[in-house]
Structure formats: C-alpha cells, structure tokens
Amino acid sequence: TRYWRDWSSDVCSSDLLDDKEWDDLTAQMRCFTQILLTVQEMAFSSIEEDQEIADNIQNRIFYEETTHDRIISIVRGYKDQGFGYLDAATELAHVFLRMLERYSKINVDMQVRSKRRAKKRKKEAAQAENPEGAENEEEVNSEDEDLIDAAQVTKERAFDFKRFAAKFCNQSCVNTFVAFTEFYRELNSEQLKRAHRYFYRVAFKQEMTTLLFRLDIIGLFHRMIKGPGGLDSGKPTFKEWEEFVRQVIRRLVKRIDQRPALITELLFSKMNS
C-alpha cells in the first residue's frame, strides 16, 4: 500500500505526456502495469491477508478519476512514438480495463472521486461591467479571489463501468490499436489477444462497430485472415480473429445494404455520433 502511495502522484504523469518525454512515460506505463498485475495475483491468492491488501490497493487506484482519465489520455495520445510506446500503452489499457471491470462488478456501489476545475470569472466580464477601467482595491482583491490558480471542485459519484469503457470507443483510441495491430506478424499470442479483446469490446460490447468501418481497418483485418502475409493459422488466437473478422465484415455488408452511402464513408474516420 505504501509503495502504491509513493507512486500514485508520479505514475504515468500527465507532465510526461505534455512534455513528450516518451521514453520515461513508456517506462512508467510498464511499471504501473506490473503493479496492477501483481495486485491482480494477490487478489486471486488463497491467502486472506493478500486478498485484503489487494482490495485496499485497488480501491485506492480506482477511486481516483484522474487515474482513469490519464489512461485514456495515454491511449489517445499516440502520435508515431514507436512500437515500444504502443505496446506499453495498449497493455496498460487492457489490464486496467479488465481489472476495473471485474472490481466494479464485485463492488456494485463503487464510488469515484472526480476533480474538475472551478469556473473562473472572465476578465472580459469584469471589464464589461466597468468599461472605463476604474477599479478600486476591493474590486481587485475580489477578482484575485475569483482567479485562484488551479482551483478545483472535488466530488464523489457512482461509477458506471460501461460509461467509462465508452471513452475508449473513439477514433483516436481505435487508431492506436490499429497501429499496434499492424505489427501482427511480430506480435505474440498475448499481444494478439489484447488487440482482439479491444476491438471485440468496441464492436460488440459497446455496439460501435461503425468506428471500424474504414477501408484501411477492414483491409488490415481481411489481410490478417486471408493474406497475403496473414496470421499463422496455427496460432492459438487465429480462430478468434477469424470469427471476429467474419462478424465485422458481415455487419459491414448488411449496413451497406441499408445505407449505400457507407461505401463512400469507408474512406473517412467516424465521429461517435
């Protein structure tokens, strides 16, 4: 628990994302993933004390909505940082989502702490009220109080896993996992399974198959199964991918029958709406 507390303020720091410190961020993602996997093993331990510690740590991790938002930002933030970043980001998202889903099912009354910036009074509004610019000391002090730097409002709210998972269902996150999956010839079974689980969640759990209806994505999926240079049919995950691609293309054909304009729309990314 103390180890997690020491890491909580630095792990996957938003500063590293903002400053484009990709190597440091990748290292922190891998460390955080290993922490999560260790906690997961403890949760499944036959030792009751390990289970209690794991539950306590998971509660601390999942209680902070800022941690949730940071994972999403990392996945959305892929911009050609290379395979190392892709591998670390997709693994972190995969492990975090699966653990959070399981934890929220057990803890049905789960709460999260949400932090949002307080609304600040605009300087223009003050000037509109006083067009001549005359400000006495009292007005200046009042404005300073309204413009407190980084003011935040903290509140608790009930956690909805499906709503959170939906935040990973957008074109930016899809693009990140597509970029990762393009390395399919070099990916091992666990990595292929990770990509499959993400696309399956988007298409069937969240019912947002339309996000995958883009020519390059459909082409990638088809190439993985039919070739040339497709997946090794002897890989343990091949059958899962084959069935997934079949279902996606089947839905695509059905949707084109209903909406012929989709043929043109295949050239473009999709908005969630």
C-alpha positions as CSV (number, residue, x, y, z in Angstrom):
1,T,0.0,0.0,0.0
2,R,2.8,2.4,0.9
3,Y,4.6,1.6,-2.4
4,W,1.5,2.4,-4.3
5,R,1.0,5.7,-2.4
6,D,4.6,6.7,-3.3
7,W,4.0,6.1,-7.0
8,S,0.5,7.5,-7.2
9,S,1.5,11.1,-7.8
10,D,4.1,10.2,-10.4
11,V,3.0,7.2,-12.3
12,C,2.1,7.9,-15.9
13,S,2.4,11.6,-15.1
14,S,0.5,14.0,-17.3
15,D,3.6,16.2,-17.3
16,L,5.5,13.5,-19.2
17,L,2.7,13.3,-21.8
18,D,2.6,17.1,-22.1
19,D,6.4,17.4,-22.4
20,K,6.6,14.5,-24.8
21,E,9.0,12.5,-22.6
22,W,8.1,9.3,-24.4
23,D,10.9,7.0,-23.0
24,D,10.2,8.0,-19.4
25,L,6.4,7.7,-20.0
26,T,6.8,4.2,-21.6
27,A,8.9,3.1,-18.6
28,Q,6.3,4.3,-16.1
29,M,3.5,2.6,-18.1
30,R,5.3,-0.7,-17.9
31,C,6.0,-0.3,-14.1
32,F,2.3,0.6,-13.5
33,T,1.2,-2.4,-15.5
34,Q,3.4,-4.7,-13.4
35,I,2.0,-3.2,-10.2
36,L,-1.5,-3.9,-11.5
37,L,-0.7,-7.5,-12.5
38,T,0.9,-8.1,-9.1
39,V,-2.2,-6.7,-7.3
40,Q,-4.3,-9.0,-9.5
41,E,-2.3,-12.0,-8.5
42,M,-2.7,-11.0,-4.8
43,A,-6.5,-10.7,-5.3
44,F,-6.6,-14.3,-6.6
45,S,-4.4,-15.6,-3.8
46,S,-5.6,-18.2,-1.4
47,I,-4.1,-16.1,1.5
48,E,-6.8,-13.9,3.0
49,E,-4.3,-11.2,4.0
50,D,-3.1,-10.9,0.4
51,Q,-6.7,-10.5,-0.8
52,E,-7.4,-7.7,1.7
53,I,-4.2,-5.8,0.7
54,A,-5.1,-6.2,-3.0
55,D,-8.7,-5.0,-2.3
56,N,-7.3,-1.9,-0.5
57,I,-4.9,-1.0,-3.2
58,Q,-7.5,-1.5,-6.0
59,N,-9.8,0.8,-4.0
60,R,-7.1,3.5,-3.9
61,I,-6.3,3.1,-7.6
62,F,-9.8,3.0,-9.0
63,Y,-11.2,5.7,-6.6
64,E,-9.3,8.5,-8.3
65,E,-11.0,9.5,-11.6
66,T,-7.8,11.4,-12.6
67,T,-6.1,8.0,-12.9
68,H,-8.9,6.8,-15.3
69,D,-8.6,10.0,-17.4
70,R,-4.8,9.6,-17.6
71,I,-5.1,6.1,-19.0
72,I,-7.5,7.3,-21.7
73,S,-5.2,10.3,-22.5
74,I,-2.2,8.0,-23.0
75,V,-4.1,5.7,-25.4
76,R,-5.5,8.7,-27.3
77,G,-2.1,10.4,-27.3
78,Y,-0.3,8.0,-29.7
79,K,1.4,10.0,-32.5
80,D,4.1,7.8,-34.1
81,Q,6.0,7.4,-30.8
82,G,7.1,3.9,-32.0
83,F,6.3,0.3,-31.1
84,G,7.6,0.5,-27.5
85,Y,5.0,3.2,-26.6
86,L,2.3,1.3,-28.5
87,D,3.0,-2.0,-26.7
88,A,3.1,-0.3,-23.2
89,A,0.0,1.8,-23.8
90,T,-2.2,-0.9,-25.1
91,E,-1.1,-3.4,-22.4
92,L,-1.8,-0.8,-19.7
93,A,-5.2,0.0,-21.1
94,H,-6.0,-3.8,-21.5
95,V,-5.0,-4.7,-17.9
96,F,-6.6,-1.6,-16.4
97,L,-9.9,-2.1,-18.1
98,R,-10.2,-5.8,-17.3
99,M,-9.3,-5.3,-13.6
100,L,-11.6,-2.3,-13.3
101,E,-14.5,-4.2,-14.9
102,R,-14.1,-7.1,-12.5
103,Y,-13.7,-4.9,-9.5
104,S,-16.8,-2.8,-10.3
105,K,-18.9,-6.0,-10.7
106,I,-17.9,-7.1,-7.2
107,N,-18.3,-3.6,-5.7
108,V,-21.6,-2.6,-7.2
109,D,-21.8,0.6,-5.0
110,M,-18.4,1.7,-6.2
111,Q,-17.7,5.5,-5.9
112,V,-15.1,7.6,-7.7
113,R,-13.6,10.9,-6.7
114,S,-14.0,13.4,-9.5
115,K,-11.9,16.6,-9.7
116,R,-12.9,19.4,-12.0
117,R,-11.6,22.9,-12.3
118,A,-13.8,25.5,-10.7
119,K,-15.3,28.1,-13.1
120,K,-13.2,31.3,-13.2
121,R,-14.6,34.7,-13.7
122,K,-13.5,36.1,-17.1
123,K,-11.5,39.3,-17.1
124,E,-13.6,40.5,-20.0
125,A,-16.8,40.2,-18.0
126,A,-15.3,42.5,-15.3
127,Q,-14.2,45.0,-18.0
128,A,-17.7,45.0,-19.5
129,E,-19.2,45.9,-16.1
130,N,-16.6,48.7,-15.8
131,P,-15.8,50.0,-19.3
132,E,-13.7,52.9,-18.0
133,G,-11.4,50.5,-16.4
134,A,-11.7,52.1,-13.0
135,E,-11.0,49.5,-10.3
136,N,-10.7,50.1,-6.6
137,E,-8.7,47.9,-4.3
138,E,-11.8,45.9,-3.2
139,E,-12.6,45.0,-6.8
140,V,-9.1,43.9,-7.5
141,N,-9.0,41.7,-4.4
142,S,-12.3,40.2,-5.4
143,E,-11.1,39.4,-8.9
144,D,-7.9,37.8,-7.5
145,E,-10.0,35.5,-5.3
146,D,-12.1,34.5,-8.3
147,L,-9.0,33.7,-10.4
148,I,-7.3,31.4,-7.9
149,D,-4.9,29.4,-9.9
150,A,-5.9,25.7,-10.5
151,A,-8.9,25.9,-8.3
152,Q,-10.7,22.6,-8.3
153,V,-14.0,21.2,-7.2
154,T,-14.0,17.7,-5.7
155,K,-17.0,15.4,-5.5
156,E,-17.9,11.8,-5.3
157,R,-20.2,10.0,-7.7
158,A,-21.3,6.5,-8.5
159,F,-19.1,4.7,-11.0
160,D,-20.6,3.3,-14.3
161,F,-18.1,1.0,-16.0
162,K,-19.9,0.9,-19.3
163,R,-19.8,4.7,-19.4
164,F,-16.1,4.7,-18.7
165,A,-15.4,1.9,-21.3
166,A,-17.2,4.0,-23.9
167,K,-14.4,6.6,-23.5
168,F,-12.1,4.2,-25.2
169,C,-14.5,3.9,-28.2
170,N,-13.5,6.8,-30.3
171,Q,-11.4,7.1,-33.5
172,S,-8.3,8.2,-31.7
173,C,-8.2,5.1,-29.5
174,V,-9.1,2.9,-32.4
175,N,-6.3,4.4,-34.4
176,T,-3.8,3.5,-31.6
177,F,-4.9,-0.1,-31.5
178,V,-4.9,-0.3,-35.3
179,A,-1.3,1.0,-35.4
180,F,-0.4,-1.7,-32.8
181,T,-2.2,-4.5,-34.8
182,E,-0.4,-3.6,-38.0
183,F,2.6,-5.3,-36.4
184,Y,0.6,-8.6,-36.2
185,R,3.3,-10.7,-37.9
186,E,5.6,-9.8,-35.0
187,L,3.1,-10.0,-32.2
188,N,2.9,-12.9,-29.8
189,S,-0.3,-14.7,-28.8
190,E,-0.8,-12.4,-25.7
191,Q,-0.4,-9.3,-27.7
192,L,-2.8,-10.5,-30.4
193,K,-5.3,-11.4,-27.8
194,R,-5.0,-7.9,-26.3
195,A,-5.8,-6.3,-29.6
196,H,-8.7,-8.8,-30.3
197,R,-10.2,-8.0,-26.9
198,Y,-10.2,-4.3,-27.6
199,F,-11.8,-4.5,-31.0
200,Y,-14.3,-7.0,-29.7
201,R,-15.3,-4.6,-26.9
202,V,-15.7,-1.7,-29.4
203,A,-17.7,-3.7,-31.9
204,F,-19.9,-6.0,-29.8
205,K,-19.8,-4.9,-26.1
206,Q,-20.2,-1.2,-26.8
207,E,-22.1,-1.8,-30.1
208,M,-19.9,0.7,-32.0
209,T,-18.9,-1.4,-35.0
210,T,-19.2,1.7,-37.2
211,L,-15.9,3.0,-35.8
212,L,-14.2,0.0,-37.6
213,F,-15.9,0.7,-40.9
214,R,-12.9,2.3,-42.5
215,L,-11.2,1.0,-45.6
216,D,-7.7,0.7,-44.1
217,I,-9.1,-1.1,-41.0
218,I,-11.2,-3.5,-42.9
219,G,-8.2,-4.1,-45.3
220,L,-6.0,-4.9,-42.3
221,F,-8.5,-7.3,-40.8
222,H,-9.0,-9.1,-44.1
223,R,-5.3,-9.3,-44.8
224,M,-4.7,-10.8,-41.3
225,I,-7.0,-13.7,-42.1
226,K,-6.8,-14.2,-45.9
227,G,-3.3,-12.8,-46.6
228,P,-1.0,-12.3,-48.3
229,G,1.2,-12.5,-45.3
230,G,-1.7,-13.2,-42.9
231,L,-1.7,-14.6,-39.4
232,D,-0.3,-18.1,-38.9
233,S,-3.4,-20.3,-38.8
234,G,-1.6,-22.4,-36.2
235,K,-1.6,-19.5,-33.6
236,P,-3.9,-20.1,-30.7
237,T,-5.7,-16.8,-31.4
238,F,-6.2,-17.3,-35.1
239,K,-9.7,-18.8,-34.8
240,E,-10.8,-15.9,-32.5
241,W,-9.6,-13.4,-35.1
242,E,-11.1,-15.3,-38.0
243,E,-14.6,-15.3,-36.3
244,F,-14.3,-11.7,-35.3
245,V,-13.4,-10.5,-38.8
246,R,-16.2,-12.6,-40.3
247,Q,-18.7,-11.0,-38.0
248,V,-17.4,-7.4,-38.6
249,I,-17.5,-7.9,-42.4
250,R,-20.9,-9.4,-42.2
251,R,-22.2,-6.4,-40.3
252,L,-20.5,-4.1,-42.8
253,V,-22.2,-5.7,-45.8
254,K,-25.6,-5.6,-44.0
255,R,-25.1,-1.9,-43.2
256,I,-24.1,-1.1,-46.8
257,D,-27.4,-2.7,-48.0
258,Q,-29.3,-0.5,-45.6
259,R,-27.2,2.7,-46.3
260,P,-25.4,2.6,-49.6
261,A,-23.6,5.9,-48.8
262,L,-21.4,4.0,-46.4
263,I,-19.4,2.9,-49.4
264,T,-18.1,6.5,-49.7
265,E,-17.9,6.9,-45.9
266,L,-15.5,3.9,-45.7
267,L,-12.8,6.4,-46.8
268,F,-13.1,8.5,-43.7
269,S,-12.9,8.3,-39.9
270,K,-16.1,8.3,-38.0
271,M,-17.5,10.6,-35.3
272,N,-19.1,8.8,-32.3
273,S,-22.5,10.4,-33.1
